Amino acid sequence: MAGGYPQGGSETQKFLRNFDDIYRRLRELETPTGTQTSSLVRQVQSALANINATVTAAITALSYTRAEIDSK
């Protein structure tokens, strides 16, 4: 007990190097490709266009002309 924990022995260093390598490789695998990014941009643009069309249609449906307002 008096000896404490091992201080960075070769096995610990080897483990940490392997862990760092696995972590680096996993990050590379999870990085989006250009194709994925391009697809995501198209999806976002399509969603924004849909939102714009929906809002415009809602405004049009809920709008009144001056004559309609005056008659109410």
N, C-alpha and C positions, 0 to 999 in steps of 0.2 A: 504494500500500500504506500509506503513512504517514497517509492520510486516515481509515483505519478503516472501520467499518460506518456506514451512514446512521442517524441518530438520530431515529427516529419521524417520518419524513416523511409527507406527506399520503397517499401510496399505501399505506404501512404501516398508517396509522390507518384508512384505508378498508377494507383487508383485514381488520383486527382487528374493526372494527364489523360487517362482513359475517359473519365467523366467529362472533362473539358472537350475532348474530341467528339464524344457522342452528342454533347450539347450543341457544339458548333454544327455538326452534320444535321441534327434535327432542325435547327434554325434555317439551314439552307433548304431543307426539304419543305418547310412551311412557308418559305418566301414565295409570294405569288409570281407567276410567270408573266411575261408581256401579254400573252393571249388572255390569261385570266383577268388581268388589269383592264385590257381593252374591252372584254366582255362586260366587266362590271361597269365601266363608263357608259357603254351602250344601255345597260339595264337602268342606270340612274337617269340617263337622258330620257329614256322612254317613260319612266315613272314620273319625271317632272312634267313631261308633255301631257301625260294623262291627268295629273293634278291640275294643270293649267286648263285643260279642256273641261274637267269636272267643275272647277270654280266658275269658269265662264258660263257654262250651261246653267249652273245654279243661280248666278246673278241674273241671267237672261230670264229664267223661269220666275224669279221673284221680283222682277222689275215691273214698274207700271209706267205707262205713258202719262203725259200731262193731262190728257183728256180723261184717262181712267182715274187719276188722282182727284181731279176736279169733280168728277161724277160721284165719287164716294163722299 
